[in-house]
C-alpha cells in the first residue's frame, strides 16, 4: 500500500484544512427578570439568592436594575442551564403567589 493511500484512510494526515469543520462554542442565553407592579422587591432578592446563589448585595443590585430599567439580567448560561433557572424562578414566584416573570433570550 502506498504512503499516499495510507494518509487518506483515516489517519487524519493529509486532510486539507479547508475540509475541517469549525467548532463553535454553544450559544449562551440570558436569564431576564421583568418588572411588574406587584412583586415585592424583597421577594425578587430572595429568588435571586435562591436560584442563582447570589450574595445579598449582588441580588439587590440586579433587583434595582429590574426596578429602574424594567428588566434585569441575572446571567448568561447554556440553553439547558438557563431553562432550568427560568423554570425554578417562575415556580418559586407562582408558589408564593407573585406574578414575577423570568424569561430567557439568546445572546
C-alpha positions in Angstrom: 0.0 0.0 0.0 1.4 3.3 -0.9 2.1 6.1 1.6 -0.4 8.4 -0.1 -3.2 5.8 0.2 -2.4 5.3 3.9 -2.7 9.0 4.6 -6.2 9.1 3.1 -7.5 6.1 5.0 -8.4 7.8 8.3 -5.1 8.6 10.0 -6.1 12.3 9.8 -2.9 13.2 7.9 -3.2 14.7 4.5 -6.6 16.3 5.2 -6.8 19.8 3.9 -7.5 22.5 6.5 -10.4 23.6 4.3 -12.1 20.2 4.7 -12.2 20.5 8.5 -15.3 21.8 10.2 -15.2 24.8 12.5 -16.4 24.0 16.0 -18.0 27.0 17.7 -18.9 27.3 21.4 -22.5 26.7 22.2 -24.9 29.7 22.3 -25.4 31.5 25.6 -28.8 32.5 26.8 -29.5 35.4 29.2 -31.9 34.9 32.1 -34.1 38.0 32.2 -36.3 39.2 35.1 -39.1 41.5 34.1 -40.5 44.3 36.3 -44.1 44.3 37.4 -46.1 46.5 39.9 -47.0 43.7 42.3 -44.0 41.5 43.1 -42.2 42.9 46.3 -38.5 43.9 45.8 -37.5 41.8 48.8 -39.1 38.7 47.2 -37.1 39.3 44.0 -33.9 39.4 46.1 -34.8 36.1 47.7 -35.5 34.5 44.4 -32.1 35.6 43.0 -30.3 34.4 46.1 -32.1 31.0 46.0 -32.0 30.3 42.3 -28.6 31.8 41.4 -26.7 31.6 44.8 -26.0 35.3 44.6 -24.9 37.3 47.6 -27.4 39.7 49.1 -25.6 42.7 47.5 -25.4 41.2 44.0 -29.1 40.2 44.2 -30.1 43.6 45.4 -28.1 45.3 42.5 -29.9 43.1 40.0 -33.3 43.8 41.6 -32.6 47.5 41.4 -31.8 47.1 37.7 -35.2 45.4 37.2 -37.0 48.1 39.2 -35.3 51.1 37.4 -34.9 49.8 33.9 -37.9 47.4 33.5 -35.8 44.3 33.3 -32.5 42.9 34.6 -30.2 40.1 33.6 -29.3 37.5 36.1 -26.6 35.9 34.0 -25.9 34.1 30.7 -25.8 30.3 30.6 -26.0 27.4 28.3 -29.5 26.7 27.0 -30.3 23.9 29.4 -29.0 25.7 32.5 -30.9 28.9 31.5 -34.1 27.0 31.0 -33.7 25.3 34.4 -33.1 28.6 36.2 -36.1 30.2 34.4 -38.4 27.4 35.5 -37.1 27.5 39.1 -37.6 31.2 39.4 -41.1 31.1 37.9 -42.1 28.1 40.1 -41.0 29.9 43.2 -42.9 33.0 42.2 -46.1 31.1 41.4 -45.9 29.1 44.6 -45.7 32.3 46.6 -48.5 33.9 44.5 -46.4 36.6 42.8 -46.6 37.4 39.1 -42.8 37.8 38.7 -41.9 36.9 35.1 -38.5 35.4 34.3 -37.6 34.6 30.7 -34.5 33.7 28.6 -33.2 35.1 25.4 -30.3 34.3 23.1 -27.2 36.5 23.4 
